[in-house]
């Protein structure tokens, strides 16, 4: 929890306000959709889809907390019908909710992908532990730098967090190629590949947003870009990624059901 800089314009405040509102709406809607789709996939994929809904539910809760904290940190008023002015109330803005959210949801995101790919049991357990622990370590190492204003310290923790980050991204981009090729249909393989690369793409956004305050931006503008960047990346990495998980589960369920209906 770091103090907010003074001098926000209404446009900067409103951009963040809208990004957080969008995060709540996207995550909440996705949660309802995923859980309503549970009866439409076979039993094998319901755990993955349930976890997908849990991820977006956790994200919805934390986005509500961040949104409320942002709203309470400011007073927005218009005097005599003029332009809106934004003033700090003195209430702290707690962005630590993001790291609590990531610590819970990032390992689950990887586990749901592994489960929906339906790998052999030993490989599923091994990958879940390796990727889950690596991603949790990545988040834990990133937080000390996030709350620092000293650029050297921020870069130090950024570099440390990039070690497990690179391991996870390499595993997604390269290590799961063989497993993707063994999916039961070309459509399922294509969707699994898309889910992997969407994860890589969305994850690569976070390190750049993390370093916004180290590339010449400061004050309200840096805070705005950070909040908007993280919010958009979260929606891609959780809600949109979750839709791909559902699509994989639905496609593989259809393939398996059609196989059962074929005459012996």
CORMOUR-V599205 format. One record per run of one state. SS is the DSSP state (helix for helix, strand for strand, loop for the rest). FROM is the first residue (numbers start at 1). TO is the last residue. Records with the same first field share a line. If there is no record, write none. Layout:
SS=FROM-TO ; FROM-TO
This chain:
loop=1-9 ; 37-37 ; 41-42 ; 73-73 ; 79-83 ; 89-95 ; 118-120 ; 147-150 ; 176-176 ; 182-185 ; 211-211 ; 215-218 ; 262-264
helix=10-36 ; 38-40 ; 43-72 ; 96-117 ; 121-146 ; 151-175 ; 177-181 ; 186-210 ; 212-214 ; 219-261
strand=74-78 ; 84-88
